[in-house]
Amino acid sequence: MNTTLQIRIDKKTKLKAQKTFAALGIDMSSGVKMFLNQVVIEQCFPFVPSTKKTRALRKEMDKEFAWALKHGKGYASAKEMHAAILRGE
């Protein structure tokens, strides 16, 4: 048995979502059903919600990671890394 779901959303977002779903070959109703089914399957959002603060933190982490890849020492194993730590490297 099917039921009806009504939501309120601004027109601009609705039109952009319709355009995106159309590019994926589905309609709005199918896209929303897919989203809700993923919520049920995963028992959480099927994406990681973010804010300006979390995006800024992620950008900073990405910079630190890139620096570490460029300047940091690599180890072949955890045992090798542990030995280096114990030597004070």
N, CA, C and O of each residue as an XYZ file, in Angstrom:
356
protein
N       0.841     -1.180      0.000
C       0.000      0.000      0.000
C       0.887      1.245      0.000
O       1.788      1.363      0.830
N       0.645      2.143     -0.897
C       1.408      3.383     -0.991
C       0.742      4.488     -0.191
O      -0.458      4.443      0.079
N       1.540      5.480      0.184
C       1.043      6.654      0.883
C       1.640      7.880      0.222
O       2.578      7.767     -0.567
N       1.116      9.028      0.530
C       1.590     10.279     -0.057
C       2.456     11.022      0.937
O       2.154     11.076      2.129
N       3.541     11.597      0.429
C       4.435     12.407      1.243
C       4.434     13.816      0.656
O       4.673     13.990     -0.539
N       4.169     14.807      1.478
C       4.199     16.190      1.026
C       5.297     16.918      1.781
O       5.402     16.806      3.002
N       6.113     17.665      1.050
C       7.148     18.476      1.690
C       7.098     19.880      1.123
O       6.593     20.105      0.024
N       7.622     20.807      1.877
C       7.750     22.191      1.395
C       9.228     22.463      1.179
O      10.063     22.167      2.034
N       9.535     23.030      0.023
C      10.920     23.346     -0.324
C      10.909     24.545     -1.246
O       9.955     24.743     -1.997
N      11.957     25.347     -1.198
C      11.969     26.532     -2.045
C      12.040     26.113     -3.519
O      12.595     25.072     -3.869
N      11.459     26.959     -4.356
C      11.313     26.663     -5.789
C      12.662     26.427     -6.471
O      12.792     25.524     -7.297
N      13.662     27.237     -6.125
C      14.978     27.131     -6.752
C      15.602     25.751     -6.499
O      16.129     25.122     -7.417
N      15.534     25.293     -5.247
C      16.085     23.984     -4.903
C      15.320     22.879     -5.627
O      15.920     21.933     -6.137
N      13.998     23.002     -5.671
C      13.177     21.994     -6.355
C      13.562     21.898     -7.834
O      13.731     20.797     -8.357
N      13.697     23.017     -8.494
C      14.037     23.009     -9.915
C      15.428     22.431    -10.168
O      15.630     21.680    -11.123
N      16.393     22.787     -9.301
C      17.740     22.240     -9.447
C      17.741     20.725     -9.218
O      18.423     19.986     -9.929
N      16.978     20.270     -8.227
C      16.898     18.833     -7.958
C      16.244     18.107     -9.131
O      16.716     17.043     -9.533
N      15.169     18.660     -9.684
C      14.513     18.045    -10.842
C      15.479     17.933    -12.020
O      15.511     16.920    -12.718
N      16.258     18.983    -12.226
C      17.225     18.977    -13.325
C      18.294     17.904    -13.101
O      18.670     17.190    -14.030
N      18.778     17.798    -11.861
C      19.791     16.801    -11.533
C      19.241     15.392    -11.703
O      19.885     14.538    -12.312
N      18.039     15.150    -11.160
C      17.429     13.822    -11.303
C      17.191     13.486    -12.775
O      17.420     12.351    -13.194
N      16.734     14.458    -13.559
C      16.504     14.215    -14.987
C      17.800     13.803    -15.677
O      17.805     12.920    -16.534
N      18.906     14.457    -15.291
C      20.207     14.102    -15.867
C      20.605     12.681    -15.494
O      21.352     12.029    -16.224
N      20.103     12.196    -14.349
C      20.360     10.829    -13.906
C      19.348      9.832    -14.472
O      19.455      8.626    -14.252
N      18.369     10.357    -15.201
C      17.368      9.493    -15.835
C      16.210      9.097    -14.940
O      15.526      8.110    -15.210
N      15.982      9.857    -13.874
C      14.865      9.548    -12.973
C      14.071     10.817    -12.685
O      14.545     11.928    -12.921
N      12.860     10.634    -12.171
C      12.046     11.786    -11.792
C      12.231     12.105    -10.308
O      12.901     11.369     -9.583
N      11.639     13.193     -9.875
C      11.780     13.651     -8.481
C      11.273     12.596     -7.505
O      11.927     12.312     -6.501
N      10.120     12.019     -7.791
C       9.544     11.026     -6.894
C      10.485      9.830     -6.719
O      10.675      9.353     -5.601
N      11.063      9.354     -7.797
C      11.993      8.223     -7.720
C      13.246      8.597     -6.937
O      13.751      7.793     -6.153
N      13.750      9.813     -7.144
C      14.933     10.270     -6.414
C      14.690     10.335     -4.917
O      15.534      9.906     -4.130
N      13.544     10.868     -4.518
C      13.208     10.960     -3.094
C      13.008      9.556     -2.511
O      13.435      9.287     -1.388
N      12.361      8.662     -3.270
C      12.179      7.272     -2.805
C      13.540      6.609     -2.595
O      13.747      5.914     -1.600
N      14.470      6.824     -3.534
C      15.805      6.235     -3.400
C      16.481      6.752     -2.133
O      17.073      5.979     -1.379
N      16.390      8.062     -1.903
C      16.980      8.659     -0.703
C      16.392      8.016      0.558
O      17.133      7.589      1.443
N      15.067      7.950      0.637
C      14.418      7.411      1.829
C      14.744      5.932      2.030
O      14.918      5.483      3.163
N      14.826      5.177      0.940
C      15.200      3.767      1.064
C      16.626      3.619      1.604
O      16.891      2.722      2.405
N      17.543      4.487      1.175
C      18.915      4.434      1.703
C      18.948      4.791      3.177
O      19.722      4.205      3.933
N      18.127      5.736      3.599
C      18.035      6.089      5.015
C      17.603      4.863      5.819
O      18.162      4.580      6.878
N      16.610      4.141      5.310
C      16.116      2.947      6.001
C      17.189      1.863      6.029
O      17.424      1.256      7.074
N      17.842      1.613      4.897
C      18.862      0.562      4.810
C      20.035      0.857      5.734
O      20.477     -0.020      6.476
N      20.542      2.088      5.694
C      21.737      2.449      6.454
C      21.434      2.905      7.875
O      22.337      2.992      8.707
N      20.170      3.196      8.154
C      19.754      3.703      9.463
C      20.472      5.006      9.821
O      20.737      5.279     10.992
N      20.780      5.795      8.807
C      21.402      7.112      8.983
C      21.322      7.839      7.644
O      20.810      7.302      6.663
N      21.832      9.060      7.618
C      21.905      9.778      6.351
C      22.832      9.030      5.397
O      23.865      8.518      5.829
N      22.492      8.954      4.112
C      23.392      8.305      3.157
C      24.495      9.258      2.665
O      25.063      9.062      1.591
N      24.778     10.260      3.448
C      25.847     11.219      3.160
C      26.249     11.849      4.481
O      25.553     11.698      5.485
N      27.362     12.551      4.481
C      27.814     13.215      5.699
C      27.399     14.686      5.628
O      27.934     15.443      4.818
N      26.447     15.093      6.474
C      26.060     16.505      6.473
C      27.257     17.365      6.877
O      28.058     16.961      7.719
N      27.375     18.535      6.286
C      28.495     19.399      6.636
C      28.033     20.837      6.813
O      26.959     21.235      6.362
N      28.877     21.593      7.480
C      28.636     23.009      7.689
C      29.880     23.754      7.213
O      30.871     23.129      6.834
N      29.835     25.058      7.231
C      31.020     25.841      6.859
C      32.196     25.464      7.746
O      33.329     25.356      7.277
N      31.922     25.264      9.037
C      32.990     24.938      9.982
C      33.603     23.571      9.662
O      34.826     23.433      9.652
N      32.768     22.560      9.401
C      33.324     21.236      9.106
C      34.061     21.225      7.771
O      35.063     20.526      7.622
N      33.572     21.995      6.799
C      34.284     22.078      5.509
C      35.637     22.757      5.689
O      36.623     22.350      5.075
N      35.690     23.797      6.533
C      36.963     24.481      6.791
C      37.932     23.546      7.501
O      39.119     23.519      7.177
N      37.430     22.773      8.470
C      38.281     21.809      9.168
C      38.796     20.749      8.207
O      39.959     20.352      8.278
N      37.927     20.290      7.307
C      38.338     19.269      6.332
C      39.413     19.830      5.401
O      40.369     19.134      5.062
N      39.256     21.083      4.991
C      40.248     21.712      4.120
C      41.604     21.788      4.826
O      42.639     21.515      4.218
N      41.595     22.156      6.101
C      42.830     22.232      6.882
C      43.456     20.850      7.043
O      44.673     20.703      6.929
N      42.629     19.836      7.308
C      43.139     18.469      7.430
C      43.763     18.006      6.111
O      44.810     17.360      6.106
N      43.115     18.341      5.002
C      43.647     17.954      3.693
C      45.011     18.602      3.443
O      45.905     17.968      2.883
N      45.173     19.877      3.862
C      46.464     20.556      3.714
C      47.533     19.866      4.549
O      48.648     19.641      4.078
N      47.190     19.529      5.796
C      48.135     18.849      6.682
C      48.515     17.477      6.128
O      49.680     17.082      6.184
N      47.554     16.769      5.606
C      47.811     15.450      5.040
C      48.726     15.558      3.823
O      49.659     14.768      3.676
N      48.463     16.533      2.951
C      49.302     16.735      1.767
C      50.737     17.068      2.185
O      51.689     16.573      1.581
N      50.897     17.917      3.230
C      52.233     18.252      3.709
C      52.931     16.992      4.224
O      54.099     16.758      3.915
N      52.217     16.184      5.005
C      52.808     14.964      5.567
C      53.236     13.999      4.469
O      54.282     13.360      4.576
N      52.434     13.892      3.418
C      52.801     13.010      2.305
C      54.070     13.491      1.609
O      54.903     12.691      1.183
N      54.200     14.811      1.502
C      55.346     15.379      0.800
C      56.611     15.370      1.660
O      57.698     15.096      1.152
N      56.480     15.665      2.949
C      57.643     15.855      3.811
C      57.858     14.759      4.855
O      58.941     14.650      5.429
N      56.847     13.965      5.095
C      56.953     12.962      6.152
C      57.705     11.718      5.702
O      57.862     11.463      4.508
N      58.163     10.958      6.674
C      58.855      9.712      6.386
C      57.829      8.594      6.319
O      56.917      8.525      7.142
N      57.984      7.728      5.342
C      57.103      6.575      5.228
C      57.727      5.354      5.892
O      58.949      5.256      6.002
N      56.907      4.449      6.321
C      57.369      3.219      6.958
C      56.751      2.025      6.247
O      55.617      2.087      5.772
N      57.505      0.951      6.180
C      57.025     -0.259      5.518
C      56.060     -1.035      6.401
O      55.266     -1.832      5.902
N      56.123     -0.807      7.712
C      55.254     -1.542      8.629
C      55.077     -0.745      9.914
O      55.809      0.208     10.183
N      54.101     -1.153     10.689
C      53.884     -0.531     11.995
C      55.075     -0.808     12.910
O      55.452      0.037     13.721
N      55.664     -1.992     12.776
C      56.820     -2.353     13.589
C      57.985     -1.399     13.304
O      58.656     -0.946     14.232
N      58.226     -1.096     12.028
C      59.291     -0.161     11.652
C      59.016      1.231     12.216
O      59.923      1.896     12.716
N      57.764      1.663     12.133
C      57.400      2.980     12.656
C      57.597      3.013     14.174
O      58.135      3.983     14.709
N      57.171      1.979     14.854
C      57.299      1.913     16.309
C      58.769      1.979     16.722
O      59.109      2.659     17.691
N      59.630      1.287     16.003
C      61.064      1.303     16.309
C      61.625      2.710     16.133
O      62.440      3.155     16.941
N      61.196      3.416     15.082
C      61.645      4.780     14.841
C      61.194      5.717     15.967
O      61.940      6.600     16.390
N      59.975      5.514     16.439
C      59.471      6.331     17.552
C      60.307      6.097     18.793
O      60.672      7.045     19.488
N      60.610      4.844     19.072
C      61.401      4.517     20.255
C      62.820      5.090     20.157
O      63.430      5.407     21.179
N      63.349      5.224     18.928
C      64.663      5.821     18.738
C      64.616      7.344     18.799
O      65.656      8.003     18.798
N      63.385      7.912     18.853
C      63.240      9.355     18.934
C      63.288     10.042     17.576
O      63.578     11.236     17.503
N      63.019      9.339     16.538
C      63.048      9.926     15.178
C      61.749     10.619     14.861
O      61.592     11.167     13.770
